[in-house]
């Protein structure tokens, strides 16, 4: 990330991460596009920020 915009990203699949996102979205009641910032700290995922828009790395 540079100046708040995504400079480089890596895609991967992780069931633990998908489960966290699905649970969070259901509990929060989001509907539509959102940008969720999640950090991996020693194998644990932490949600740090949620914005109701497409993220800068979307295109």
CHARMM-style PDB file with segment names, atoms N, HN, CA, C and O in Angstrom:
ATOM      1  N   UNK     1       0.839  -1.165   0.000  1.00  0.00      PROA
ATOM      2  CA  UNK     1       0.000   0.000   0.000  1.00  0.00      PROA
ATOM      3  C   UNK     1       0.890   1.236   0.000  1.00  0.00      PROA
ATOM      4  O   UNK     1       1.914   1.293   0.680  1.00  0.00      PROA
ATOM      5  N   UNK     2       0.472   2.213  -0.776  1.00  0.00      PROA
ATOM      6  HN  UNK     2      -0.360   2.167  -1.329  1.00  0.00      PROA
ATOM      7  CA  UNK     2       1.236   3.459  -0.828  1.00  0.00      PROA
ATOM      8  C   UNK     2       0.250   4.616  -0.900  1.00  0.00      PROA
ATOM      9  O   UNK     2      -0.600   4.641  -1.791  1.00  0.00      PROA
ATOM     10  N   UNK     3       0.342   5.562   0.005  1.00  0.00      PROA
ATOM     11  HN  UNK     3       1.033   5.542   0.728  1.00  0.00      PROA
ATOM     12  CA  UNK     3      -0.546   6.724   0.056  1.00  0.00      PROA
ATOM     13  C   UNK     3      -2.017   6.316   0.069  1.00  0.00      PROA
ATOM     14  O   UNK     3      -2.860   6.979  -0.536  1.00  0.00      PROA
ATOM     15  N   UNK     4      -2.316   5.219   0.764  1.00  0.00      PROA
ATOM     16  HN  UNK     4      -1.631   4.680   1.255  1.00  0.00      PROA
ATOM     17  CA  UNK     4      -3.696   4.771   0.886  1.00  0.00      PROA
ATOM     18  C   UNK     4      -4.227   3.990  -0.291  1.00  0.00      PROA
ATOM     19  O   UNK     4      -5.391   3.589  -0.278  1.00  0.00      PROA
ATOM     20  N   UNK     5      -3.427   3.759  -1.299  1.00  0.00      PROA
ATOM     21  HN  UNK     5      -2.481   4.084  -1.310  1.00  0.00      PROA
ATOM     22  CA  UNK     5      -3.850   3.008  -2.487  1.00  0.00      PROA
ATOM     23  C   UNK     5      -3.038   1.725  -2.606  1.00  0.00      PROA
ATOM     24  O   UNK     5      -1.862   1.684  -2.245  1.00  0.00      PROA
ATOM     25  N   UNK     6      -3.678   0.687  -3.112  1.00  0.00      PROA
ATOM     26  HN  UNK     6      -4.634   0.721  -3.405  1.00  0.00      PROA
ATOM     27  CA  UNK     6      -3.002  -0.595  -3.282  1.00  0.00      PROA
ATOM     28  C   UNK     6      -1.969  -0.491  -4.389  1.00  0.00      PROA
ATOM     29  O   UNK     6      -2.285  -0.090  -5.509  1.00  0.00      PROA
ATOM     30  N   UNK     7      -0.745  -0.850  -4.073  1.00  0.00      PROA
ATOM     31  HN  UNK     7      -0.489  -1.176  -3.163  1.00  0.00      PROA
ATOM     32  CA  UNK     7       0.353  -0.819  -5.036  1.00  0.00      PROA
ATOM     33  C   UNK     7       0.589  -2.217  -5.597  1.00  0.00      PROA
ATOM     34  O   UNK     7       0.907  -2.379  -6.775  1.00  0.00      PROA
ATOM     35  N   UNK     8       0.429  -3.221  -4.743  1.00  0.00      PROA
ATOM     36  HN  UNK     8       0.170  -3.090  -3.786  1.00  0.00      PROA
ATOM     37  CA  UNK     8       0.665  -4.600  -5.134  1.00  0.00      PROA
ATOM     38  C   UNK     8      -0.153  -5.498  -4.218  1.00  0.00      PROA
ATOM     39  O   UNK     8      -0.262  -5.240  -3.019  1.00  0.00      PROA
ATOM     40  N   UNK     9      -0.733  -6.561  -4.794  1.00  0.00      PROA
ATOM     41  HN  UNK     9      -0.644  -6.770  -5.768  1.00  0.00      PROA
ATOM     42  CA  UNK     9      -1.547  -7.477  -3.999  1.00  0.00      PROA
ATOM     43  C   UNK     9      -1.298  -8.912  -4.437  1.00  0.00      PROA
ATOM     44  O   UNK     9      -0.863  -9.167  -5.560  1.00  0.00      PROA
ATOM     45  N   UNK    10      -1.577  -9.841  -3.536  1.00  0.00      PROA
ATOM     46  HN  UNK    10      -1.930  -9.634  -2.624  1.00  0.00      PROA
ATOM     47  CA  UNK    10      -1.450 -11.272  -3.814  1.00  0.00      PROA
ATOM     48  C   UNK    10      -2.781 -11.917  -3.460  1.00  0.00      PROA
ATOM     49  O   UNK    10      -3.326 -11.675  -2.383  1.00  0.00      PROA
ATOM     50  N   UNK    11      -3.303 -12.732  -4.361  1.00  0.00      PROA
ATOM     51  HN  UNK    11      -2.861 -12.928  -5.236  1.00  0.00      PROA
ATOM     52  CA  UNK    11      -4.552 -13.449  -4.103  1.00  0.00      PROA
ATOM     53  C   UNK    11      -4.253 -14.858  -3.628  1.00  0.00      PROA
ATOM     54  O   UNK    11      -3.314 -15.494  -4.109  1.00  0.00      PROA
ATOM     55  N   UNK    12      -5.054 -15.353  -2.679  1.00  0.00      PROA
ATOM     56  HN  UNK    12      -5.816 -14.837  -2.289  1.00  0.00      PROA
ATOM     57  CA  UNK    12      -4.907 -16.722  -2.209  1.00  0.00      PROA
ATOM     58  C   UNK    12      -6.222 -17.154  -1.580  1.00  0.00      PROA
ATOM     59  O   UNK    12      -7.071 -16.320  -1.269  1.00  0.00      PROA
ATOM     60  N   UNK    13      -6.387 -18.453  -1.395  1.00  0.00      PROA
ATOM     61  HN  UNK    13      -5.697 -19.130  -1.648  1.00  0.00      PROA
ATOM     62  CA  UNK    13      -7.588 -18.993  -0.771  1.00  0.00      PROA
ATOM     63  C   UNK    13      -7.230 -19.547   0.597  1.00  0.00      PROA
ATOM     64  O   UNK    13      -6.249 -20.274   0.754  1.00  0.00      PROA
ATOM     65  N   UNK    14      -8.053 -19.185   1.594  1.00  0.00      PROA
ATOM     66  HN  UNK    14      -8.850 -18.594   1.466  1.00  0.00      PROA
ATOM     67  CA  UNK    14      -7.847 -19.655   2.955  1.00  0.00      PROA
ATOM     68  C   UNK    14      -9.226 -19.772   3.604  1.00  0.00      PROA
ATOM     69  O   UNK    14      -9.890 -18.760   3.828  1.00  0.00      PROA
ATOM     70  N   UNK    15      -9.660 -20.991   3.906  1.00  0.00      PROA
ATOM     71  HN  UNK    15      -9.121 -21.813   3.724  1.00  0.00      PROA
ATOM     72  CA  UNK    15     -10.990 -21.216   4.465  1.00  0.00      PROA
ATOM     73  C   UNK    15     -11.200 -20.432   5.756  1.00  0.00      PROA
ATOM     74  O   UNK    15     -12.284 -19.894   5.981  1.00  0.00      PROA
ATOM     75  N   UNK    16     -10.185 -20.361   6.597  1.00  0.00      PROA
ATOM     76  HN  UNK    16      -9.304 -20.798   6.413  1.00  0.00      PROA
ATOM     77  CA  UNK    16     -10.285 -19.620   7.854  1.00  0.00      PROA
ATOM     78  C   UNK    16     -10.594 -18.139   7.588  1.00  0.00      PROA
ATOM     79  O   UNK    16     -11.403 -17.533   8.291  1.00  0.00      PROA
ATOM     80  N   UNK    17      -9.951 -17.571   6.580  1.00  0.00      PROA
ATOM     81  HN  UNK    17      -9.294 -18.063   6.009  1.00  0.00      PROA
ATOM     82  CA  UNK    17     -10.183 -16.178   6.215  1.00  0.00      PROA
ATOM     83  C   UNK    17     -11.584 -16.003   5.628  1.00  0.00      PROA
ATOM     84  O   UNK    17     -12.293 -15.064   5.991  1.00  0.00      PROA
ATOM     85  N   UNK    18     -11.984 -16.894   4.729  1.00  0.00      PROA
ATOM     86  HN  UNK    18     -11.408 -17.656   4.434  1.00  0.00      PROA
ATOM     87  CA  UNK    18     -13.321 -16.815   4.129  1.00  0.00      PROA
ATOM     88  C   UNK    18     -14.398 -16.931   5.194  1.00  0.00      PROA
ATOM     89  O   UNK    18     -15.399 -16.216   5.141  1.00  0.00      PROA
ATOM     90  N   UNK    19     -14.209 -17.820   6.158  1.00  0.00      PROA
ATOM     91  HN  UNK    19     -13.396 -18.401   6.201  1.00  0.00      PROA
ATOM     92  CA  UNK    19     -15.186 -17.992   7.239  1.00  0.00      PROA
ATOM     93  C   UNK    19     -15.301 -16.716   8.080  1.00  0.00      PROA
ATOM     94  O   UNK    19     -16.405 -16.319   8.453  1.00  0.00      PROA
ATOM     95  N   UNK    20     -14.165 -16.073   8.380  1.00  0.00      PROA
ATOM     96  HN  UNK    20     -13.268 -16.395   8.077  1.00  0.00      PROA
ATOM     97  CA  UNK    20     -14.166 -14.825   9.140  1.00  0.00      PROA
ATOM     98  C   UNK    20     -14.959 -13.754   8.405  1.00  0.00      PROA
ATOM     99  O   UNK    20     -15.794 -13.074   9.001  1.00  0.00      PROA
ATOM    100  N   UNK    21     -14.701 -13.604   7.120  1.00  0.00      PROA
ATOM    101  HN  UNK    21     -14.022 -14.157   6.635  1.00  0.00      PROA
ATOM    102  CA  UNK    21     -15.381 -12.581   6.318  1.00  0.00      PROA
ATOM    103  C   UNK    21     -16.886 -12.863   6.247  1.00  0.00      PROA
ATOM    104  O   UNK    21     -17.700 -11.959   6.440  1.00  0.00      PROA
ATOM    105  N   UNK    22     -17.248 -14.107   5.972  1.00  0.00      PROA
ATOM    106  HN  UNK    22     -16.587 -14.841   5.815  1.00  0.00      PROA
ATOM    107  CA  UNK    22     -18.660 -14.468   5.861  1.00  0.00      PROA
ATOM    108  C   UNK    22     -19.393 -14.207   7.182  1.00  0.00      PROA
ATOM    109  O   UNK    22     -20.495 -13.658   7.179  1.00  0.00      PROA
ATOM    110  N   UNK    23     -18.796 -14.592   8.292  1.00  0.00      PROA
ATOM    111  HN  UNK    23     -17.901 -15.038   8.294  1.00  0.00      PROA
ATOM    112  CA  UNK    23     -19.403 -14.386   9.606  1.00  0.00      PROA
ATOM    113  C   UNK    23     -19.561 -12.890   9.899  1.00  0.00      PROA
ATOM    114  O   UNK    23     -20.611 -12.452  10.369  1.00  0.00      PROA
ATOM    115  N   UNK    24     -18.522 -12.119   9.621  1.00  0.00      PROA
ATOM    116  HN  UNK    24     -17.669 -12.474   9.239  1.00  0.00      PROA
ATOM    117  CA  UNK    24     -18.555 -10.679   9.865  1.00  0.00      PROA
ATOM    118  C   UNK    24     -19.643  -9.994   9.044  1.00  0.00      PROA
ATOM    119  O   UNK    24     -20.406  -9.186   9.573  1.00  0.00      PROA
ATOM    120  N   UNK    25     -19.716 -10.312   7.761  1.00  0.00      PROA
ATOM    121  HN  UNK    25     -19.096 -10.969   7.331  1.00  0.00      PROA
ATOM    122  CA  UNK    25     -20.691  -9.673   6.874  1.00  0.00      PROA
ATOM    123  C   UNK    25     -22.124 -10.013   7.299  1.00  0.00      PROA
ATOM    124  O   UNK    25     -22.998  -9.146   7.286  1.00  0.00      PROA
ATOM    125  N   UNK    26     -22.361 -11.264   7.673  1.00  0.00      PROA
ATOM    126  HN  UNK    26     -21.650 -11.968   7.683  1.00  0.00      PROA
ATOM    127  CA  UNK    26     -23.702 -11.658   8.123  1.00  0.00      PROA
ATOM    128  C   UNK    26     -24.087 -10.934   9.404  1.00  0.00      PROA
ATOM    129  O   UNK    26     -25.206 -10.432   9.515  1.00  0.00      PROA
ATOM    130  N   UNK    27     -23.184 -10.872  10.368  1.00  0.00      PROA
ATOM    131  HN  UNK    27     -22.276 -11.280  10.278  1.00  0.00      PROA
ATOM    132  CA  UNK    27     -23.480 -10.223  11.645  1.00  0.00      PROA
ATOM    133  C   UNK    27     -23.646  -8.709  11.497  1.00  0.00      PROA
ATOM    134  O   UNK    27     -24.482  -8.109  12.172  1.00  0.00      PROA
ATOM    135  N   UNK    28     -22.852  -8.088  10.616  1.00  0.00      PROA
ATOM    136  HN  UNK    28     -22.172  -8.576  10.068  1.00  0.00      PROA
ATOM    137  CA  UNK    28     -22.904  -6.641  10.428  1.00  0.00      PROA
ATOM    138  C   UNK    28     -24.068  -6.223   9.532  1.00  0.00      PROA
ATOM    139  O   UNK    28     -24.502  -5.071   9.571  1.00  0.00      PROA
ATOM    140  N   UNK    29     -24.573  -7.157   8.725  1.00  0.00      PROA
ATOM    141  HN  UNK    29     -24.221  -8.093   8.694  1.00  0.00      PROA
ATOM    142  CA  UNK    29     -25.711  -6.859   7.861  1.00  0.00      PROA
ATOM    143  C   UNK    29     -25.356  -6.117   6.588  1.00  0.00      PROA
ATOM    144  O   UNK    29     -26.216  -5.465   5.996  1.00  0.00      PROA
ATOM    145  N   UNK    30     -24.112  -6.202   6.159  1.00  0.00      PROA
ATOM    146  HN  UNK    30     -23.414  -6.732   6.640  1.00  0.00      PROA
ATOM    147  CA  UNK    30     -23.707  -5.522   4.925  1.00  0.00      PROA
ATOM    148  C   UNK    30     -24.370  -6.160   3.715  1.00  0.00      PROA
ATOM    149  O   UNK    30     -24.589  -7.371   3.668  1.00  0.00      PROA
ATOM    150  N   UNK    31     -24.686  -5.314   2.734  1.00  0.00      PROA
ATOM    151  HN  UNK    31     -24.508  -4.331   2.772  1.00  0.00      PROA
ATOM    152  CA  UNK    31     -25.267  -5.768   1.486  1.00  0.00      PROA
ATOM    153  C   UNK    31     -24.698  -4.886   0.374  1.00  0.00      PROA
ATOM    154  O   UNK    31     -24.936  -3.678   0.371  1.00  0.00      PROA
ATOM    155  N   UNK    32     -23.970  -5.453  -0.545  1.00  0.00      PROA
ATOM    156  HN  UNK    32     -23.777  -6.434  -0.542  1.00  0.00      PROA
ATOM    157  CA  UNK    32     -23.329  -4.670  -1.599  1.00  0.00      PROA
ATOM    158  C   UNK    32     -21.824  -4.734  -1.456  1.00  0.00      PROA
ATOM    159  O   UNK    32     -21.292  -5.527  -0.679  1.00  0.00      PROA
ATOM    160  N   UNK    33     -21.143  -3.888  -2.215  1.00  0.00      PROA
ATOM    161  HN  UNK    33     -21.575  -3.244  -2.845  1.00  0.00      PROA
ATOM    162  CA  UNK    33     -19.683  -3.924  -2.194  1.00  0.00      PROA
ATOM    163  C   UNK    33     -19.131  -3.263  -0.938  1.00  0.00      PROA
ATOM    164  O   UNK    33     -19.633  -2.234  -0.486  1.00  0.00      PROA
ATOM    165  N   UNK    34     -18.088  -3.875  -0.386  1.00  0.00      PROA
ATOM    166  HN  UNK    34     -17.680  -4.711  -0.754  1.00  0.00      PROA
ATOM    167  CA  UNK    34     -17.363  -3.290   0.736  1.00  0.00      PROA
ATOM    168  C   UNK    34     -15.891  -3.629   0.576  1.00  0.00      PROA
ATOM    169  O   UNK    34     -15.525  -4.603  -0.082  1.00  0.00      PROA
ATOM    170  N   UNK    35     -15.080  -2.825   1.177  1.00  0.00      PROA
ATOM    171  HN  UNK    35     -15.377  -2.034   1.712  1.00  0.00      PROA
ATOM    172  CA  UNK    35     -13.630  -3.012   1.185  1.00  0.00      PROA
ATOM    173  C   UNK    35     -13.239  -3.289   2.632  1.00  0.00      PROA
ATOM    174  O   UNK    35     -13.428  -2.442   3.505  1.00  0.00      PROA
ATOM    175  N   UNK    36     -12.691  -4.479   2.881  1.00  0.00      PROA
ATOM    176  HN  UNK    36     -12.538  -5.167   2.172  1.00  0.00      PROA
ATOM    177  CA  UNK    36     -12.312  -4.859   4.243  1.00  0.00      PROA
ATOM    178  C   UNK    36     -10.797  -5.007   4.307  1.00  0.00      PROA
ATOM    179  O   UNK    36     -10.208  -5.766   3.537  1.00  0.00      PROA
ATOM    180  N   UNK    37     -10.169  -4.281   5.228  1.00  0.00      PROA
ATOM    181  HN  UNK    37     -10.647  -3.665   5.854  1.00  0.00      PROA
ATOM    182  CA  UNK    37      -8.735  -4.436   5.465  1.00  0.00      PROA
ATOM    183  C   UNK    37      -8.554  -5.450   6.588  1.00  0.00      PROA
ATOM    184  O   UNK    37      -9.087  -5.284   7.685  1.00  0.00      PROA
ATOM    185  N   UNK    38      -7.795  -6.503   6.297  1.00  0.00      PROA
ATOM    186  HN  UNK    38      -7.362  -6.638   5.405  1.00  0.00      PROA
ATOM    187  CA  UNK    38      -7.571  -7.571   7.264  1.00  0.00      PROA
ATOM    188  C   UNK    38      -6.066  -7.827   7.357  1.00  0.00      PROA
ATOM    189  O   UNK    38      -5.374  -7.913   6.342  1.00  0.00      PROA
ATOM    190  N   UNK    39      -5.578  -7.946   8.581  1.00  0.00      PROA
ATOM    191  HN  UNK    39      -6.140  -7.876   9.405  1.00  0.00      PROA
ATOM    192  CA  UNK    39      -4.168  -8.229   8.812  1.00  0.00      PROA
ATOM    193  C   UNK    39      -3.998  -9.640   9.349  1.00  0.00      PROA
ATOM    194  O   UNK    39      -4.813 -10.118  10.138  1.00  0.00      PROA
ATOM    195  N   UNK    40      -2.944 -10.295   8.922  1.00  0.00      PROA
ATOM    196  HN  UNK    40      -2.281  -9.907   8.282  1.00  0.00      PROA
ATOM    197  CA  UNK    40      -2.566 -11.617   9.419  1.00  0.00      PROA
ATOM    198  C   UNK    40      -1.420 -11.397  10.411  1.00  0.00      PROA
ATOM    199  O   UNK    40      -0.321 -10.995  10.030  1.00  0.00      PROA
ATOM    200  N   UNK    41      -1.699 -11.667  11.684  1.00  0.00      PROA
ATOM    201  HN  UNK    41      -2.592 -11.994  11.993  1.00  0.00      PROA
ATOM    202  CA  UNK    41      -0.689 -11.514  12.725  1.00  0.00      PROA
ATOM    203  C   UNK    41      -0.470 -12.879  13.367  1.00  0.00      PROA
ATOM    204  O   UNK    41      -1.304 -13.371  14.127  1.00  0.00      PROA
ATOM    205  N   UNK    42       0.656 -13.469  13.045  1.00  0.00      PROA
ATOM    206  HN  UNK    42       1.334 -13.069  12.427  1.00  0.00      PROA
ATOM    207  CA  UNK    42       1.022 -14.778  13.588  1.00  0.00      PROA
ATOM    208  C   UNK    42      -0.076 -15.823  13.383  1.00  0.00      PROA
ATOM    209  O   UNK    42      -0.393 -16.595  14.287  1.00  0.00      PROA
ATOM    210  N   UNK    43      -0.649 -15.831  12.176  1.00  0.00      PROA
ATOM    211  HN  UNK    43      -0.391 -15.203  11.441  1.00  0.00      PROA
ATOM    212  CA  UNK    43      -1.647 -16.839  11.831  1.00  0.00      PROA
ATOM    213  C   UNK    43      -3.066 -16.524  12.252  1.00  0.00      PROA
ATOM    214  O   UNK    43      -3.972 -17.318  11.998  1.00  0.00      PROA
ATOM    215  N   UNK    44      -3.284 -15.375  12.895  1.00  0.00      PROA
ATOM    216  HN  UNK    44      -2.549 -14.730  13.102  1.00  0.00      PROA
ATOM    217  CA  UNK    44      -4.634 -14.939  13.277  1.00  0.00      PROA
ATOM    218  C   UNK    44      -5.011 -13.732  12.437  1.00  0.00      PROA
ATOM    219  O   UNK    44      -4.202 -12.822  12.252  1.00  0.00      PROA
ATOM    220  N   UNK    45      -6.244 -13.720  11.926  1.00  0.00      PROA
ATOM    221  HN  UNK    45      -6.901 -14.459  12.077  1.00  0.00      PROA
ATOM    222  CA  UNK    45      -6.711 -12.610  11.113  1.00  0.00      PROA
ATOM    223  C   UNK    45      -7.443 -11.585  11.967  1.00  0.00      PROA
ATOM    224  O   UNK    45      -8.219 -11.937  12.855  1.00  0.00      PROA
ATOM    225  N   UNK    46      -7.182 -10.300  11.682  1.00  0.00      PROA
ATOM    226  HN  UNK    46      -6.551 -10.014  10.961  1.00  0.00      PROA
ATOM    227  CA  UNK    46      -7.811  -9.195  12.395  1.00  0.00      PROA
ATOM    228  C   UNK    46      -8.369  -8.200  11.387  1.00  0.00      PROA
ATOM    229  O   UNK    46      -7.658  -7.740  10.493  1.00  0.00      PROA
ATOM    230  N   UNK    47      -9.653  -7.872  11.541  1.00  0.00      PROA
ATOM    231  HN  UNK    47     -10.231  -8.246  12.267  1.00  0.00      PROA
ATOM    232  CA  UNK    47     -10.285  -6.867  10.689  1.00  0.00      PROA
ATOM    233  C   UNK    47      -9.932  -5.507  11.272  1.00  0.00      PROA
ATOM    234  O   UNK    47     -10.148  -5.262  12.458  1.00  0.00      PROA
ATOM    235  N   UNK    48      -9.387  -4.620  10.440  1.00  0.00      PROA
ATOM    236  HN  UNK    48      -9.211  -4.819   9.476  1.00  0.00      PROA
ATOM    237  CA  UNK    48      -8.974  -3.313  10.950  1.00  0.00      PROA
ATOM    238  C   UNK    48      -9.821  -2.168  10.423  1.00  0.00      PROA
ATOM    239  O   UNK    48      -9.944  -1.134  11.079  1.00  0.00      PROA
ATOM    240  N   UNK    49     -10.410  -2.341   9.238  1.00  0.00      PROA
ATOM    241  HN  UNK    49     -10.311  -3.181   8.705  1.00  0.00      PROA
ATOM    242  CA  UNK    49     -11.155  -1.238   8.647  1.00  0.00      PROA
ATOM    243  C   UNK    49     -12.144  -1.781   7.630  1.00  0.00      PROA
ATOM    244  O   UNK    49     -11.856  -2.748   6.925  1.00  0.00      PROA
ATOM    245  N   UNK    50     -13.319  -1.148   7.558  1.00  0.00      PROA
ATOM    246  HN  UNK    50     -13.553  -0.362   8.131  1.00  0.00      PROA
ATOM    247  CA  UNK    50     -14.348  -1.531   6.591  1.00  0.00      PROA
ATOM    248  C   UNK    50     -14.877  -0.263   5.936  1.00  0.00      PROA
ATOM    249  O   UNK    50     -15.249   0.687   6.625  1.00  0.00      PROA
ATOM    250  N   UNK    51     -14.913  -0.244   4.599  1.00  0.00      PROA
ATOM    251  HN  UNK    51     -14.611  -1.016   4.039  1.00  0.00      PROA
ATOM    252  CA  UNK    51     -15.408   0.911   3.855  1.00  0.00      PROA
ATOM    253  C   UNK    51     -16.458   0.466   2.848  1.00  0.00      PROA
ATOM    254  O   UNK    51     -16.265  -0.547   2.176  1.00  0.00      PROA
ATOM    255  N   UNK    52     -17.574   1.201   2.723  1.00  0.00      PROA
ATOM    256  HN  UNK    52     -17.730   2.024   3.269  1.00  0.00      PROA
ATOM    257  CA  UNK    52     -18.634   0.837   1.785  1.00  0.00      PROA
ATOM    258  C   UNK    52     -18.330   1.297   0.360  1.00  0.00      PROA
ATOM    259  O   UNK    52     -19.021   2.160  -0.181  1.00  0.00      PROA
ATOM    260  N   UNK    53     -17.305   0.723  -0.236  1.00  0.00      PROA
ATOM    261  HN  UNK    53     -16.744   0.022   0.204  1.00  0.00      PROA
ATOM    262  CA  UNK    53     -16.877   1.083  -1.606  1.00  0.00      PROA
ATOM    263  C   UNK    53     -15.984  -0.024  -2.135  1.00  0.00      PROA
ATOM    264  O   UNK    53     -15.600  -0.930  -1.396  1.00  0.00      PROA
ATOM    265  N   UNK    54     -15.657   0.051  -3.409  1.00  0.00      PROA
ATOM    266  HN  UNK    54     -15.969   0.787  -4.009  1.00  0.00      PROA
ATOM    267  CA  UNK    54     -14.648  -0.836  -3.961  1.00  0.00      PROA
ATOM    268  C   UNK    54     -13.295  -0.371  -3.467  1.00  0.00      PROA
ATOM    269  O   UNK    54     -13.051   0.830  -3.350  1.00  0.00      PROA
ATOM    270  N   UNK    55     -12.406  -1.322  -3.175  1.00  0.00      PROA
ATOM    271  HN  UNK    55     -12.604  -2.297  -3.271  1.00  0.00      PROA
ATOM    272  CA  UNK    55     -11.049  -0.978  -2.744  1.00  0.00      PROA
ATOM    273  C   UNK    55     -10.202  -0.452  -3.884  1.00  0.00      PROA
ATOM    274  O   UNK    55     -10.524  -0.662  -5.053  1.00  0.00      PROA
ATOM    275  N   UNK    56      -9.120   0.233  -3.547  1.00  0.00      PROA
ATOM    276  HN  UNK    56      -8.859   0.404  -2.597  1.00  0.00      PROA
ATOM    277  CA  UNK    56      -8.221   0.793  -4.560  1.00  0.00      PROA
ATOM    278  C   UNK    56      -7.555  -0.233  -5.441  1.00  0.00      PROA
ATOM    279  O   UNK    56      -7.122   0.093  -6.546  1.00  0.00      PROA
ATOM    280  N   UNK    57      -7.461  -1.474  -4.978  1.00  0.00      PROA
ATOM    281  HN  UNK    57      -7.813  -1.739  -4.081  1.00  0.00      PROA
ATOM    282  CA  UNK    57      -6.831  -2.531  -5.772  1.00  0.00      PROA
ATOM    283  C   UNK    57      -7.799  -3.255  -6.683  1.00  0.00      PROA
ATOM    284  O   UNK    57      -7.404  -4.179  -7.394  1.00  0.00      PROA
ATOM    285  N   UNK    58      -9.069  -2.850  -6.675  1.00  0.00      PROA
ATOM    286  HN  UNK    58      -9.390  -2.100  -6.097  1.00  0.00      PROA
ATOM    287  CA  UNK    58     -10.087  -3.559  -7.454  1.00  0.00      PROA
ATOM    288  C   UNK    58      -9.793  -3.610  -8.951  1.00  0.00      PROA
ATOM    289  O   UNK    58      -9.869  -4.684  -9.546  1.00  0.00      PROA
ATOM    290  N   UNK    59      -9.455  -2.463  -9.586  1.00  0.00      PROA
ATOM    291  HN  UNK    59      -9.393  -1.590  -9.103  1.00  0.00      PROA
ATOM    292  CA  UNK    59      -9.218  -2.501 -11.039  1.00  0.00      PROA
ATOM    293  C   UNK    59      -8.071  -3.417 -11.396  1.00  0.00      PROA
ATOM    294  OT1 UNK    59      -7.741  -3.563 -12.573  1.00  0.00      PROA
TER     295      UNK     59
END
